[in-house]
Amino acid sequence: MPSVAVKLQSFLFKFNLKQQLQSRIQASPDEADPSCVTSRPEEAVAAANPTFSDGVATKDIHVDDPLGPLSLRLFLPETVVSGSDSKSRFRVHGEESYGGYSPPAGRGIRRLPVMLQFHGGGFVSGSNNSVANDVFCRRIAKLCDVVVVAVGYRLAPENRYPAAFEDGVRALYWVGKQANLAEWSRSRWKVGRDIVNDSFGASMVEPWLAAHGDPSRCVLLGVSCGANIADHVARKSAEAGKLLDPVKVVAQVLMYPFFIGSVPTKSEIKLANSYFYDKATCLLAWKLFLPEEEVNLDHPAANPLLPGRGPPLKLMPPTLTVMAEHDWMRDRAIAYSEELRKVNVDAPLLDYKDAVHEFATLDVLLKTPQAQACAEDITIWIKKYISLRGHEFSY
């Protein structure tokens, strides 16, 4: 069973979360902010640091397009500069000194897989630059040796379904556009020295991704409701096929996905009042996320087991599902993993004893040995699909 400290933290967490959700449900339309909300005032935010603090450099990217701004945070592990002159990592741009990392021009630059990460929070809270998400993404970037692109999708109820799902797909296409722009730029000029704009004037080549990102080894990772977004993006990438070139989604990781359905499973009944995110609280989140005329627990965004939901499952990428023993949503995630295995998709389950929902990503649990072990287990599996030397890892 979880410790007494975890139980106390869970009680306080659920009380505060329910109060926040109730206040948003009761807010009048005039009080709602119609803008593209991607974070909450109560969320503790970590500032971006373009130097290799703790072995990872970070920067924020804001992309404008007709659907509205898209917020991204890049996490670049220090391994990209291994063996290079440390004095050349930081450069001067124009008349002002820029204290962050700038990729050197020329060949021999190390390229890493790209991971799109979608944070949790029940579609109504959380952010890609929160302290908790920053710590988690730094950990994953270092362990997996990947460039992490954390997506700040639009939050409900200001932006209901399909806004968050659209933002996930937009982020994937942004990675593809960056890869194409970088390749075009390399054929004309040195990367990072010139600006290339599209018709909206907002598609400058992102130097970190252009120099160090390998979009042909793209991984999706979603946390809680972010797993629902990741699975949607994986389906869209399967539908697009070669139209996404050079981006190729080679694997996805679903960490305790936020799946639900109208017919309760055994775990939804037995563990309905489980830790941190109980079923009643999550139902409030779904009420805020889905359009008022579409509040249905068998909505395609909620239930992955519905027939006719996108491309055939056999086209889905290898999918690792992380589960917790005390998570009321576990049964449906397990059933989805089983359906993937039936069509010969590599879809293992990692099931953690005495663990709760978001045990590896919640701020109060991030420093636990179990959270660290989970990140290491994910790394072992991901390495099967992103290693240039083949599948030298087994699971």
DASULWO-V261272 format. One record per backbone hydrogen bond with DSSP energy under -0.5 kcal/mol. NH is the residue of the N-H (numbers start at 1). CO is the residue of the C=O. E is the energy in kcal/mol with one decimal. If there is no record, write none. Layout:
((NH:CO:E) (NH:CO:E))
This chain:
((7:3:-2.0) (8:4:-2.3) (9:5:-2.5) (10:6:-2.5) (11:7:-2.1) (12:8:-2.1) (13:9:-2.4) (14:10:-2.8) (15:11:-2.0) (16:12:-2.2) (17:13:-2.6) (18:14:-2.5) (19:15:-1.8) (20:16:-2.1) (21:17:-2.5) (22:18:-2.7) (23:19:-2.0) (24:20:-1.6) (25:21:-2.1) (26:22:-2.2) (27:23:-0.8) (31:28:-1.2) (32:28:-0.9) (34:32:-0.7) (37:35:-1.9) (43:40:-1.8) (46:129:-2.8) (53:51:-2.3) (53:56:-0.6) (55:52:-1.4) (56:53:-1.7) (57:76:-2.8) (58:49:-3.1) (59:74:-1.4) (61:72:-3.2) (63:61:-0.5) (63:70:-2.9) (68:65:-2.5) (70:63:-2.9) (71:152:-0.9) (72:61:-2.8) (73:150:-2.1) (74:59:-2.9) (75:148:-2.5) (76:57:-3.1) (77:75:-0.5) (78:55:-2.7) (80:77:-1.6) (81:78:-2.0) (82:79:-1.1) (84:81:-2.3) (88:85:-1.7) (89:86:-1.2) (91:100:-0.8) (93:91:-0.5) (93:96:-1.2) (94:92:-0.6) (96:93:-1.2) (98:91:-1.0) (99:97:-0.6) (101:50:-2.2) (102:89:-2.2) (110:80:-0.6) (112:212:-4.4) (113:145:-0.5) (114:214:-0.7) (114:217:-1.5) (115:147:-2.9) (116:114:-0.5) (116:219:-2.6) (117:115:-0.6) (117:149:-2.3) (118:221:-2.5) (119:117:-0.5) (119:151:-0.6) (124:121:-1.4) (125:121:-1.2) (130:127:-0.9) (131:44:-2.4) (134:130:-2.6) (135:131:-2.2) (136:132:-2.3) (137:133:-2.7) (138:134:-2.1) (139:135:-2.1) (140:136:-2.4) (141:137:-2.8) (142:138:-2.1) (143:139:-2.5) (144:140:-2.7) (145:141:-1.0) (146:141:-1.1) (147:113:-2.9) (148:75:-2.0) (148:146:-0.7) (149:115:-3.5) (150:73:-3.0) (150:148:-0.6) (151:117:-2.7) (151:149:-0.5) (152:71:-3.4) (153:151:-1.2) (155:37:-3.3) (156:123:-2.8) (159:155:-1.6) (161:289:-2.6) (163:160:-2.3) (166:162:-2.9) (167:163:-2.3) (168:164:-1.6) (169:165:-1.7) (170:166:-2.7) (171:167:-2.2) (172:168:-1.5) (173:169:-2.3) (174:170:-2.2) (175:171:-1.9) (176:172:-1.7) (177:173:-2.7) (178:174:-2.7) (179:175:-2.1) (180:176:-2.2) (181:177:-2.7) (182:178:-2.6) (183:179:-2.1) (184:180:-2.3) (185:181:-2.6) (186:182:-2.6) (187:183:-1.5) (188:184:-0.6) (188:185:-0.9) (189:185:-3.8) (193:190:-1.8) (201:198:-2.0) (207:205:-0.7) (210:206:-2.9) (211:207:-2.4) (212:208:-2.5) (213:209:-1.9) (214:112:-2.6) (215:213:-0.6) (217:214:-1.9) (218:248:-2.4) (219:114:-2.5) (220:251:-2.0) (221:116:-2.7) (222:253:-2.6) (223:118:-2.5) (224:222:-0.5) (224:255:-2.7) (226:223:-2.9) (227:224:-1.6) (228:224:-0.8) (229:225:-1.5) (230:226:-2.6) (231:227:-2.5) (232:228:-1.8) (233:229:-2.6) (234:230:-2.5) (235:231:-2.0) (236:232:-2.3) (237:233:-2.4) (238:234:-2.1) (239:235:-2.1) (240:236:-2.1) (241:237:-2.0) (243:240:-2.0) (244:241:-1.6) (245:242:-1.5) (247:244:-2.4) (248:215:-2.4) (250:218:-2.6) (250:248:-0.8) (251:218:-0.9) (252:318:-2.4) (253:220:-2.6) (254:320:-3.2) (255:222:-2.8) (255:253:-0.7) (256:254:-0.7) (256:322:-2.9) (258:224:-1.1) (259:257:-0.8) (260:302:-2.0) (264:262:-0.7) (269:265:-1.3) (270:266:-3.0) (271:267:-2.5) (272:269:-0.7) (274:271:-1.7) (277:275:-2.8) (278:276:-0.7) (279:272:-3.0) (282:278:-2.1) (283:279:-2.2) (284:280:-1.3) (285:281:-1.6) (286:282:-2.4) (287:283:-2.0) (288:284:-1.7) (289:285:-1.8) (290:286:-2.5) (294:291:-2.6) (295:292:-0.7) (296:294:-1.3) (299:296:-1.9) (302:299:-2.0) (303:299:-2.5) (304:302:-0.6) (306:303:-1.0) (309:306:-0.7) (310:308:-1.2) (315:312:-2.1) (316:313:-2.0) (318:250:-0.6) (319:346:-2.3) (320:252:-2.4) (321:348:-2.2) (322:254:-2.8) (323:350:-3.7) (325:352:-2.1) (326:355:-2.8) (327:324:-1.3) (328:326:-0.5) (330:327:-1.6) (333:329:-1.2) (334:330:-2.5) (335:331:-2.4) (336:332:-2.0) (337:333:-2.1) (338:334:-2.2) (339:335:-2.0) (340:336:-1.9) (341:337:-2.0) (342:338:-1.7) (343:339:-0.7) (343:340:-0.9) (344:341:-1.9) (345:340:-2.3) (347:345:-0.8) (350:321:-2.8) (351:349:-0.6) (352:323:-2.1) (352:350:-0.6) (353:351:-0.5) (355:352:-1.2) (359:356:-1.6) (361:358:-1.0) (362:358:-2.3) (365:362:-1.8) (366:362:-1.1) (368:365:-1.6) (372:368:-1.8) (373:369:-2.6) (374:370:-2.2) (375:371:-1.8) (376:372:-2.0) (377:373:-2.4) (378:374:-2.5) (379:375:-1.9) (380:376:-2.0) (381:377:-1.7) (382:378:-2.7) (383:379:-2.3) (384:380:-0.5) (384:381:-1.3) (385:382:-2.0) (386:382:-1.1) (387:383:-1.3) (390:387:-0.9) (392:390:-2.0))
